[in-house]
Amino acid sequence: MNSEKPNDTQKDTQGIKKPFIQVIYGIALTLAGIGVFYSIPQVMPRIEQMHQFSSVMGFIHFSFYLLGVLLIGGGLKKIYENYKKL
């Protein structure tokens, strides 16, 4: 049972590395959410042409916009919480 404690330099690099990666991940989530909003007008006409989805178009619109909002909100939250730790 050899328990080695990390020295101060290991704590610092690990302490800065994780929030930095989380900020990058938050930026990626936010950009993905913006991409969903950007692609909705391009994708919806193709989905409307499929007869099996024509009766639930309102739900599909709602689902796409909710997905975009959740991605942007989650990404911004992750950026906000981890940027303070840098």
WOJO-V546999 format. One record per pair of residues at least 4 apart in sequence whose ideal C-beta (glycine too) atoms are under 8 Angstrom apart, sorted by sequence separation. I is the first residue (numbers start at 1). J is the second residue. If there is no record, write none. Layout:
i:I j:J
i:I j:J
This chain:
i:6 j:10
i:7 j:11
i:8 j:12
i:9 j:13
i:10 j:14
i:11 j:15
i:12 j:16
i:13 j:17
i:14 j:18
i:15 j:19
i:16 j:20
i:17 j:21
i:18 j:22
i:19 j:23
i:20 j:24
i:21 j:25
i:22 j:26
i:23 j:27
i:24 j:28
i:25 j:29
i:26 j:30
i:27 j:31
i:28 j:32
i:29 j:33
i:30 j:34
i:31 j:35
i:32 j:36
i:33 j:37
i:34 j:38
i:35 j:39
i:36 j:40
i:38 j:42
i:39 j:43
i:40 j:44
i:42 j:46
i:43 j:47
i:44 j:48
i:45 j:49
i:46 j:50
i:50 j:54
i:53 j:57
i:56 j:60
i:57 j:61
i:58 j:62
i:59 j:63
i:60 j:64
i:61 j:65
i:62 j:66
i:63 j:67
i:64 j:68
i:65 j:69
i:66 j:70
i:67 j:71
i:68 j:72
i:69 j:73
i:70 j:74
i:71 j:75
i:72 j:76
i:73 j:77
i:74 j:78
i:75 j:79
i:76 j:80
i:77 j:81
i:78 j:82
i:79 j:83
i:80 j:84
i:81 j:85
i:82 j:86
i:6 j:11
i:48 j:53
i:47 j:53
i:48 j:54
i:53 j:60
i:6 j:14
i:48 j:57
i:47 j:57
i:44 j:57
i:47 j:60
i:44 j:60
i:44 j:61
i:44 j:64
i:40 j:61
i:43 j:64
i:40 j:64
i:40 j:65
i:36 j:64
i:37 j:65
i:40 j:68
i:36 j:67
i:37 j:68
i:36 j:68
i:33 j:67
i:34 j:68
i:33 j:68
i:36 j:71
i:33 j:69
i:33 j:70
i:33 j:71
i:34 j:72
i:32 j:71
i:33 j:72
i:33 j:73
i:30 j:71
i:29 j:71
i:30 j:72
i:33 j:75
i:29 j:72
i:32 j:75
i:31 j:75
i:29 j:74
i:30 j:75
i:29 j:75
i:30 j:76
i:28 j:75
i:26 j:74
i:27 j:75
i:26 j:75
i:29 j:78
i:30 j:79
i:25 j:75
i:26 j:76
i:26 j:77
i:26 j:78
i:27 j:79
i:25 j:78
i:26 j:79
i:23 j:78
i:22 j:78
i:23 j:79
i:26 j:82
i:22 j:81
i:23 j:82
i:22 j:82
i:23 j:83
i:20 j:82
i:19 j:82
i:23 j:86
i:19 j:83
i:19 j:85
i:20 j:86
i:19 j:86
i:15 j:85
i:16 j:86
